[in-house]
Amino acid sequence: MARPIFVLGCPRSGTTLMRLMLRAHPRIAIPPETRLLLDAYEHRGAYGDLRLPANHQALAEWIVAGAGTRFDGLGLDPRSVAEEIVAGPPTLGSALEIALGAYARRLGKPRWGDKRPGYVQHIDALLRMFPDAQIVHLVRDGRDCVASLKRTPWWHMGVYHAIATWTQALDAGSAAARSLPPDAYIEVQYERLLTDRVGELRRLCVFLEEEYAPSMAAVTPWQRGAERPSEPARRSLNPWEAALCEAVMTDRLLEYGYEPSPAGRPATHHLARYAAVTAHRRLAARKRAMLDLRLRAAESQPLASCLATVDA
């Protein structure tokens, strides 16, 4: 199998558009969000040693029929995929790669990937399962991300959490950029993807070691819910929301070439509320990290996919 591709970033940063552009490549298959990988990783302790046939079978059955996995969206026969998983190497990464690789084969493509914005906080987990993965991080002006989240029906966490989600995604990406080799991690700015689609997609294909395909640029952003750079979403922010964004985001905005806007200083109670939200999120992240450490200590085998990596 060729190297897997993971598309991630803050929600509303262009990850869906990127998935569709990559899916338009004749060699790359990336399905809608499957909810398979992180759920399997976080509950890996429930399956025990996969070298035991019963445990391997239980994992296979969860992948193809577990609640919330969205496996049915892949258009695959659950029984045949489960049988292939059980016959394959007894590691978590191998089982998941078999499932997503089967999706790629169904489309006649040699390379698979997966997209989920939340992967940006779990890059380490992805690399534990797929050490040769290539990470594509979408970055968008945080003020527009926040405004877009604010008016998205499925976002129920409010503006403070939206701002914190963007800043944490940027910080996670910066950490990955420092620690990963150049052939494993790339950042694509949403605005450049819209204004210079061909140039950015050619740059991305160089990173992926794939020939550029004009079909990628033929995906029309405006039909996919993308917002034009000339119509920034941030115009829908209330004055206090805009001020809080500017106060919190300025350094990160400048790092990516986004120009700050005069918005005044946010009220103290807004800054205090944002600080409380970020503190709560940091605590939750530490708890997840501690749980992950306990699970790692209990692991009796590697997690990484054992499928041969070849230039298909």
C-alpha positions in Angstrom: 0.0 0.0 0.0 1.2 3.6 -0.7 1.5 6.1 2.1 -1.8 7.0 3.7 -2.9 10.7 3.6 -4.6 12.4 6.5 -6.4 15.7 6.1 -7.0 17.7 9.2 -7.3 21.2 10.7 -9.6 23.4 12.6 -13.3 22.8 11.7 -14.4 25.1 8.8 -10.8 25.5 7.6 -11.3 23.8 4.3 -10.8 20.2 5.1 -13.9 19.0 3.2 -12.8 21.0 0.1 -9.4 19.5 0.3 -10.8 16.0 0.6 -12.9 16.5 -2.5 -9.9 17.9 -4.4 -7.7 14.9 -3.4 -10.5 12.5 -4.1 -10.6 13.9 -7.7 -7.1 12.6 -8.2 -7.1 9.3 -10.2 -4.8 7.6 -7.6 -6.3 8.8 -4.3 -9.4 7.7 -2.5 -10.6 9.7 0.6 -14.1 8.9 1.9 -16.4 11.1 3.9 -15.6 11.0 7.6 -15.6 7.4 8.8 -15.2 7.9 12.6 -13.1 4.7 12.6 -9.6 5.6 13.5 -9.7 7.6 16.6 -12.5 5.6 18.1 -10.6 2.4 17.5 -7.4 3.9 18.9 -9.0 5.3 22.1 -10.8 2.0 22.8 -8.0 -0.3 21.8 -7.7 -1.7 25.3 -11.1 -3.3 24.9 -9.8 -5.8 22.3 -6.7 -7.0 24.1 -4.0 -9.0 22.3 -5.0 -9.1 18.6 -2.8 -12.2 18.2 -5.7 -14.1 19.8 -8.2 -15.0 17.1 -11.2 -14.1 19.1 -9.9 -10.6 19.9 -8.9 -10.0 16.2 -12.4 -11.2 15.2 -14.1 -8.8 17.7 -12.1 -5.8 16.3 -13.0 -6.8 12.8 -16.7 -7.0 13.7 -16.6 -3.6 15.4 -14.9 -1.9 12.4 -17.6 -3.2 9.9 -20.6 -3.0 12.2 -19.8 -1.0 15.3 -22.2 1.8 16.4 -21.1 5.2 15.0 -18.3 4.0 12.8 -20.0 5.0 9.5 -18.5 2.0 7.8 -21.6 1.6 5.7 -20.7 4.9 3.9 -17.7 3.1 2.3 -20.0 1.0 0.1 -18.2 -2.3 1.0 -19.4 -5.7 1.9 -18.9 -6.0 5.7 -18.4 -9.8 5.7 -15.7 -9.8 3.1 -13.8 -6.9 4.8 -14.1 -8.5 8.2 -12.7 -11.8 6.8 -9.8 -9.8 5.2 -9.1 -8.1 8.5 -9.0 -11.4 10.4 -6.7 -12.9 7.8 -4.3 -9.9 7.9 -1.6 -8.9 10.4 -2.9 -8.7 14.0 -2.3 -5.0 14.6 -4.8 -2.1 15.0 -3.2 -0.2 12.2 -3.3 -3.1 9.8 -7.0 -3.7 10.5 -7.9 -0.1 9.8 -5.7 0.1 6.7 -7.3 -3.1 5.3 -10.8 -1.4 5.6 -9.8 1.9 4.1 -7.6 0.1 1.5 -10.6 -1.9 0.4 -12.5 1.4 -0.2 -9.7 2.6 -2.4 -9.7 -0.7 -4.3 -13.5 -0.4 -4.8 -12.8 2.9 -6.6 -9.9 1.4 -8.6 -7.3 3.6 -6.8 -4.0 2.5 -5.2 -3.9 5.1 -2.4 -6.2 5.8 0.5 -6.6 8.6 2.9 -8.9 9.9 5.6 -10.2 13.3 6.6 -11.3 14.5 10.0 -10.6 18.0 11.4 -10.1 16.6 15.0 -7.1 14.6 13.8 -5.1 17.7 14.3 -5.0 17.0 18.1 -4.1 13.4 17.6 -1.3 13.4 15.1 0.8 11.2 17.4 -1.9 8.6 17.5 -2.2 8.5 13.7 1.6 8.1 13.4 1.6 5.3 15.9 -0.8 3.3 13.7 0.6 4.5 10.4 4.2 5.6 10.8 4.6 6.4 7.1 1.5 8.7 7.0 1.6 12.1 5.2 -0.3 14.9 7.1 -2.1 17.7 5.2 -3.0 20.5 7.6 -5.5 23.1 6.4 -5.0 26.6 7.9 -7.5 29.4 7.6 -7.7 32.9 9.0 -9.0 32.2 12.5 -11.5 35.0 12.5 -13.2 33.5 9.5 -13.1 30.0 11.1 -14.7 31.3 14.2 -17.4 33.2 12.3 -18.1 30.2 10.2 -18.4 27.9 13.2 -20.7 30.4 14.9 -23.3 30.0 12.2 -22.8 26.3 11.6 -25.9 24.3 12.8 -23.8 21.5 14.4 -21.5 23.8 16.4 -23.0 24.2 19.9 -20.0 25.2 21.9 -20.0 28.9 21.4 -17.5 31.5 20.4 -15.0 31.0 23.3 -14.5 27.4 22.4 -14.4 28.2 18.7 -11.5 30.6 19.3 -9.7 28.0 21.5 -10.3 25.3 18.9 -8.5 27.4 16.2 -5.6 28.4 18.4 -5.0 24.8 19.6 -5.2 23.5 16.1 -2.5 26.0 15.0 -0.3 25.2 18.0 -0.6 21.4 17.3 0.3 22.0 13.7 3.3 24.1 14.7 4.5 21.3 17.0 4.1 18.8 14.2 6.0 21.0 11.7 8.9 21.2 14.2 9.0 17.4 14.9 8.1 15.8 11.6 10.3 15.5 8.4 9.4 17.6 5.4 8.0 14.6 3.6 5.5 13.8 6.4 3.8 17.2 7.1 2.6 20.1 4.9 0.4 23.1 5.6 -2.0 24.5 3.0 -3.7 27.8 3.6 -7.3 27.9 2.6 -7.2 31.4 1.1 -4.3 30.4 -1.2 -6.2 27.2 -2.2 -9.1 29.4 -3.4 -7.1 32.1 -5.1 -4.4 29.9 -6.7 -5.9 26.4 -6.8 -3.6 25.1 -9.5 -0.4 26.4 -7.9 -1.3 25.1 -4.4 -2.5 21.7 -5.7 0.7 21.3 -7.7 2.7 22.1 -4.5 0.7 19.5 -2.7 1.2 16.9 -5.3 5.0 17.4 -5.1 4.7 16.7 -1.4 2.6 13.6 -2.0 5.0 12.4 -4.7 2.1 12.2 -7.2 1.6 13.7 -10.6 -0.6 16.7 -10.6 -4.1 15.9 -12.0 -6.1 18.8 -13.5 -9.3 17.1 -12.2 -8.3 18.2 -8.7 -8.7 21.9 -9.6 -11.9 21.2 -11.5 -13.7 20.9 -8.1 -15.7 24.1 -7.8 -15.2 25.5 -4.3 -18.4 27.7 -4.4 -20.5 24.6 -4.9 -19.0 23.0 -1.7 -19.9 25.7 0.8 -16.6 27.5 0.6 -16.6 31.3 1.3 -14.9 33.6 -1.1 -11.9 35.5 0.2 -13.6 38.7 -1.0 -16.5 38.0 1.4 -14.8 37.2 4.7 -16.9 35.3 7.1 -15.6 37.5 10.0 -18.0 40.3 9.0 -20.7 38.4 10.9 -18.8 38.6 14.2 -20.2 40.9 16.9 -17.8 43.7 17.9 -16.9 41.9 21.2 -16.2 38.7 19.3 -14.0 40.4 16.8 -12.1 42.2 19.6 -11.5 38.9 21.4 -10.3 37.2 18.3 -7.8 40.0 17.6 -6.5 40.0 21.2 -6.0 36.2 21.3 -5.0 35.4 17.7 -2.7 38.3 16.6 0.6 36.5 16.9 -0.6 33.4 15.1 -2.4 35.5 12.5 0.8 37.4 11.7 2.8 34.2 11.5 0.7 33.1 8.6 0.5 36.5 6.9 -3.0 37.4 8.0 -3.3 41.1 8.7 -4.8 42.1 12.1 -7.8 44.5 12.1 -8.5 47.3 14.5 -11.2 46.0 16.8 -10.5 47.6 20.2 -9.7 45.9 23.4 -12.0 43.2 24.6 -13.8 43.6 27.9 -12.1 42.0 30.9 -15.0 39.6 31.5 -14.6 38.2 27.9 -10.9 37.7 28.4 -11.6 36.0 31.8 -14.2 33.7 30.2 -11.9 32.7 27.4 -9.1 32.0 29.9 -11.5 29.7 31.9 -12.5 27.9 28.7 -8.8 27.3 27.6 -7.9 26.1 31.2 -10.8 23.6 31.1 -9.7 22.4 27.7 -6.1 22.0 28.8 -7.2 20.0 31.8 -9.3 17.7 29.6 -6.4 17.3 27.2 -4.1 16.3 30.1 -6.7 13.7 31.3 -6.8 12.2 27.8 -3.0 12.1 27.7 -2.9 10.3 31.1 -5.4 7.8 29.9 -3.4 7.2 26.7 -0.2 6.7 28.8 -2.0 4.0 30.8 -3.2 2.3 27.7 0.3 2.4 26.2 1.7 0.8 29.4 -0.8 -2.0 29.0 -0.1 -2.7 25.4 1.4 -6.1 24.7 2.1 -5.5 20.9 2.8 -2.8 18.4 -0.1 -0.8 16.9 1.5 0.0 13.6 0.2 -1.3 10.3 2.3 -4.3 9.1 1.1 -4.1 5.5 3.8 -3.7 2.9 4.3 -0.1 1.8 4.9 -0.2 -1.9 4.7 2.3 -4.7 1.5 1.0 -6.1 
